[in-house]
Amino acid sequence: MLDRGNYFSGQSRDEKIVLFVRRHWMAFAPWALITFILLIIPIIAYFYIYSTVFGLVGIYWIIVIYSIYYLSVLAIFLNSWLNYYLNTTIVTTDHLVDIRQNGLFNRQVAEQSLLRVQDVSSRMKGILQTFFRYGRVFVETAGDTPNFELNNVPRPYKVANTIIGLHQDLIKNGSHQRQAAEAEGELNYNGNNLAEIENICSVDKDNNNSIGNEDNIYLNEFDKFSNKPEKNVEKSSQNMNDSGQLEDGKIIKF
Amino acid sequence: MLLPILFYLFFLIIYGVFSAIFIYHLNEFGYHGDASRPVLAAYFVLTIIIIIITVVLFILARSISA
């Protein structure tokens, strides 16, 4: 199992998780309904076709068929749950990571620097999405890098705002560090190279300076939106201090 | 009676392989403290219950037919 603090393979040592988003439970609801229907079909069938079909085969075959059927339904349910549950999106102070599990043998992990984010949009469409507050978040990235389309995300507006805020702060921190370094004459930085800005940010993180403080601001801002406890937001008691506020660098889970 | 039992055992072997793949995925890609372990435990409990019920029904059917 993956340990906390090591949520994806490319995570650096000091990179902090800001958002950990699973798909909304409504994305799994159709599968739960299908499973329920599959469970009751043999019970109904037993009464209707007992005298016809069951009379043609022996009792042992009936037992075997029923057992195989229910084990198969269980396997289908677990497979669909696994596809739902292992689909996650992780937003760190530096990266956006989208993990998609499509079946047992198809797992995709897309990772992109937040510096490359150009535009973030969110959408809730339809009665169900509006009522249960989930929808789509679309993250447009610079260049030829693939865009991110996060479907069935709970509270998409807040997720989008958080990504935009992190992106802007990452740029702002890079810019501030560049100006400070230039003023002190310690760094001769004269370009818009994103890699160099990232290096400056990572230096800043090593010193536990502004990045850590910014995390705290984001978490508090995010927390500020939540006036009442929400079912799809799990705030671990371990992540909170005595006053009930989220501590620095802790995770908000959806 | 032998043929249904052999068929069932063959199915259980395939089912066991798929279960092993499920376990691998949840162990490999799940996170500590999430719902992976409880769901896996529930899956195993339900599987064992179904198999036990099947065996009991087999024994009952055999005793009735005898």
Boltz contact constraints between the chains, C-beta under 6 A:
constraints:
  - contact:
      token1: [A, 1]
      token2: [B, 27]
      max_distance: 6.0
  - contact:
      token1: [A, 1]
      token2: [B, 30]
      max_distance: 6.0
  - contact:
      token1: [A, 1]
      token2: [B, 32]
      max_distance: 6.0
  - contact:
      token1: [A, 2]
      token2: [B, 31]
      max_distance: 6.0
  - contact:
      token1: [A, 3]
      token2: [B, 32]
      max_distance: 6.0
  - contact:
      token1: [A, 59]
      token2: [B, 61]
      max_distance: 6.0
  - contact:
      token1: [A, 60]
      token2: [B, 1]
      max_distance: 6.0
  - contact:
      token1: [A, 60]
      token2: [B, 4]
      max_distance: 6.0
  - contact:
      token1: [A, 61]
      token2: [B, 4]
      max_distance: 6.0
  - contact:
      token1: [A, 63]
      token2: [B, 54]
      max_distance: 6.0
  - contact:
      token1: [A, 63]
      token2: [B, 57]
      max_distance: 6.0
  - contact:
      token1: [A, 64]
      token2: [B, 4]
      max_distance: 6.0
  - contact:
      token1: [A, 64]
      token2: [B, 8]
      max_distance: 6.0
  - contact:
      token1: [A, 67]
      token2: [B, 50]
      max_distance: 6.0
  - contact:
      token1: [A, 67]
      token2: [B, 54]
      max_distance: 6.0
  - contact:
      token1: [A, 68]
      token2: [B, 11]
      max_distance: 6.0
  - contact:
      token1: [A, 70]
      token2: [B, 50]
      max_distance: 6.0
  - contact:
      token1: [A, 71]
      token2: [B, 15]
      max_distance: 6.0
  - contact:
      token1: [A, 71]
      token2: [B, 50]
      max_distance: 6.0
  - contact:
      token1: [A, 74]
      token2: [B, 46]
      max_distance: 6.0
  - contact:
      token1: [A, 75]
      token2: [B, 18]
      max_distance: 6.0
  - contact:
      token1: [A, 78]
      token2: [B, 22]
      max_distance: 6.0
  - contact:
      token1: [A, 78]
      token2: [B, 43]
      max_distance: 6.0
  - contact:
      token1: [A, 82]
      token2: [B, 25]
      max_distance: 6.0
  - contact:
      token1: [A, 86]
      token2: [B, 29]
      max_distance: 6.0
  - contact:
      token1: [A, 104]
      token2: [B, 21]
      max_distance: 6.0
